[in-house]
Amino acid sequence: MSDPHPSRTASPSGGYAGDLNSRESWELLSKEAEGQLVDVRTEAEWNFVGVPDLSGLKRRVVFCEWQRFPAGSNPDFVDEVIESLKRTNYRKGAPLLMICRSGARSRAAAIALTQAGYGPCFNIKDGFEGALDPERHRGIAAGWKAEGLPWTQS
């Protein structure tokens, strides 16, 4: 049987379920009513860059910073996500999808939550804004925004 998510790549270390692009992530969230999107960017990014909008799926994004300013790390990340999931329709064993700006922090978050016994945990590999384009701008070449997926900005 072929993989219905052709760009899904398994983690070479087996530390999380794998990578999905933004469009595949939206499709998975659309099919899995108990799955959850976790945005691991910083509060400043949420406020100034924008956030995914899941209202069309009748749910909300979980927001938990993987890194905090100025410390850099958030040692309470896993506990904060677990506590936040209690306020959603998430069921343990349903997919958790992690998103950051471009896929690095969200990969680390997917590994951490997998190690805590949650998941399957996926990394949205192109993130909310994707990589830099030739003019050194984000949000144009790849990512949640570039795919035209629902998002809002305050």
C-alpha positions in Angstrom: 0.0 0.0 0.0 1.4 3.4 -0.9 1.7 6.2 1.7 -1.2 8.7 1.3 1.1 11.5 2.4 3.9 11.3 -0.2 6.1 14.0 1.3 5.9 12.5 4.8 9.3 11.5 5.9 10.0 9.3 8.9 12.5 10.5 11.5 15.8 8.8 10.9 16.2 8.4 14.6 12.7 7.3 15.2 12.2 10.2 17.7 8.8 11.3 16.3 6.2 10.2 13.7 7.7 12.2 10.8 7.4 15.4 8.8 4.4 16.7 6.9 4.1 19.7 4.7 1.5 22.4 5.6 -1.2 21.1 3.1 -0.8 17.5 4.4 -1.1 18.8 8.0 -4.4 20.6 7.2 -5.7 17.5 5.6 -4.8 15.3 8.6 -6.4 17.8 11.0 -9.5 17.9 8.8 -9.8 14.1 9.0 -8.7 13.6 12.6 -11.3 15.4 14.8 -9.3 14.5 18.0 -6.0 15.5 16.6 -4.4 18.8 17.6 -2.2 21.5 16.3 0.4 22.9 18.7 2.1 26.2 17.8 5.5 26.3 19.6 6.6 29.7 18.4 7.0 32.7 20.8 4.2 35.0 22.0 5.8 37.8 20.0 5.6 35.7 16.8 1.9 34.8 17.5 1.1 38.5 18.1 3.1 40.1 15.2 3.3 37.4 12.5 0.0 35.7 12.8 -1.4 32.3 13.8 -3.1 29.3 12.1 -6.8 29.5 12.3 -8.7 26.2 12.9 -12.1 27.8 13.4 -13.3 26.2 10.2 -12.5 22.8 11.8 -14.4 23.9 14.9 -11.3 23.9 17.2 -8.5 26.1 18.4 -4.7 25.9 18.2 -2.8 25.1 21.4 -0.1 27.7 22.0 2.9 26.7 24.1 6.3 28.3 23.6 9.2 25.9 23.0 11.6 28.7 23.8 11.1 31.8 25.9 12.8 35.2 25.9 15.3 35.8 27.4 16.1 32.3 28.8 15.9 30.6 25.5 14.5 27.3 26.8 11.1 26.4 28.3 11.7 23.5 30.8 8.0 23.3 31.4 7.0 22.9 27.7 5.8 19.3 27.9 3.8 19.9 31.0 2.2 23.0 29.6 1.2 21.2 26.4 -0.3 18.3 28.4 -2.3 20.8 30.6 -3.5 22.7 27.5 -4.6 19.5 25.8 -7.0 18.9 28.6 -9.0 21.9 27.5 -9.4 20.6 23.9 -11.1 17.6 22.3 -7.7 15.8 22.1 -7.6 12.1 22.9 -4.3 10.5 23.8 -3.2 8.5 20.8 -4.6 11.0 18.3 -2.1 12.9 16.1 -0.3 16.0 17.5 1.1 18.3 14.9 3.8 20.8 15.8 4.4 24.1 14.0 7.0 26.8 14.4 8.3 29.4 12.0 10.2 27.1 9.7 10.3 23.5 11.1 13.3 23.4 13.6 11.7 24.1 16.9 8.6 22.1 16.0 10.8 19.0 15.2 12.4 19.3 18.7 8.9 19.7 20.3 7.6 16.6 18.4 10.5 14.6 19.7 9.9 15.8 23.3 6.2 15.0 23.3 6.9 11.6 21.7 9.4 10.8 24.5 6.7 11.8 27.0 4.4 9.2 25.6 2.2 11.3 23.3 1.5 11.2 19.7 1.9 10.2 17.0 3.7 13.6 16.9 4.4 15.2 13.5 6.6 18.1 12.6 5.2 20.6 10.0 8.4 20.8 8.1 7.9 24.1 6.4 6.4 25.8 9.4 4.1 28.8 9.5 6.4 31.0 7.3 8.7 28.6 5.5 12.3 29.2 4.4 13.6 32.5 3.1 12.9 33.3 -0.5 15.5 34.7 -2.9 14.7 38.2 -1.6 15.1 37.0 2.0 11.4 37.2 2.9 9.4 34.4 4.6 5.8 33.4 4.0 6.0 33.4 0.3 7.9 30.3 -0.9 6.6 27.6 1.5 4.7 27.2 4.8 1.2 27.6 6.2 0.8 31.2 5.0 2.2 30.5 1.5 -0.1 27.6 1.1 -3.1 29.9 1.7 -4.2 28.0 4.7 -6.4 29.8 7.2 -4.6 32.2 9.5 -5.2 35.4 11.4 -3.2 38.3 12.6 -3.8 40.6 15.5 
